Amino acid sequence: MKRVVLLIAMMSSFLTPFMSSSVNIALPSIGQELSIDAVLLGWVASAYLLAAAMFLVPFGRVADIYGRKKVFTYGVSLFTLSSLLIAISDSTLALIAFRVAQGIGGAMIFGTGVAILTSVFPAGERGRALGINVAAVYTGLSLGPFVGGFLTQTFGWRSIFLANVPIGLIVIVIVAWKLEGEWAGAKGEKFDVGLSGWVGVNISAVNRWNWTERHGCEFIYYFTFRPIPYLGRSNTLIRKRVHLLIRPSETPHSVLSSKTLLHFC
């Protein structure tokens, strides 16, 4: 069971960063083939990142309530399907829309993969498993530009997205065949739509405006996490995560980077 979970987590953790780093190499080819201007071409890359940032926290909470395996499976399925649809897209609007769907699938994967890993591995083995998983993430980030450039040059930009399909299908099959059980740390609790939306929108705003790390952290600190203890409907789980991440004695300058915030939540 442990090896299966680690394999699934590694494959899924490889997919999402590989996609985000490889597609940038293909942007000139995409723009040339579909006659996309520079502004819309920027949205081809940004739509994925914005959707992933915006939905990461809400789907993490949904997974805690309804089951991490279930949300993870839906996420891999959506990511795989949207990759296929992007590969056959023939218009700018469809391409960007499917990139948004792909980002949502990526958020569902990233928000649950590590959680499943920590649920299966005991504390004594968790560090090693998380280290291997992080290695898969950075392998995807490192190989993305090289493999993406090779695929674009040899087979065209659509092959980058098609390459995700067999990996996604393999993950789905392994999850359905080998992964038994379900994990829901907050089963029966209520999903706070307003609070999750508040956190998601603000983190997405930081990502979109491309602020400096310091300004991004200050924004998240003062306008996203600081008000949470004072919101009457705030749920216990998110408050615990926030208090673990940002303690009242800390200043915004010592807060972790926005990327770490995304991975943490």
ZIVENNOR-V455162 format. One record per pair of residues at least 6 apart in sequence whose C-alpha atoms are under 6 Angstrom apart, sorted by the first residue. I is the first residue (numbers start at 1). J is the second residue. Records with the same first field share a line. If there is no record, write none. Layout:
I: J, J
This chain:
9: 113
10: 133, 136
13: 137
14: 136, 137, 140
16: 106
17: 140, 141
18: 140, 141, 144
21: 141, 144, 145
22: 144, 145, 148
25: 149
26: 157
44: 96
47: 100
48: 99, 100, 103
50: 204
51: 100, 103, 104
52: 103, 104, 106, 107
53: 204
54: 200, 201, 204
55: 107, 200
56: 107, 111
57: 265
58: 196
59: 108
60: 111
63: 71
64: 184, 185, 186
65: 184, 186, 187
67: 182, 183, 184
68: 112, 183
69: 182
72: 108, 109, 112
75: 105, 108, 109
78: 105
79: 102, 105
80: 165, 168
82: 98, 102
83: 161
84: 162
86: 95, 98
87: 158, 161
89: 95
199: 224
206: 216
218: 252
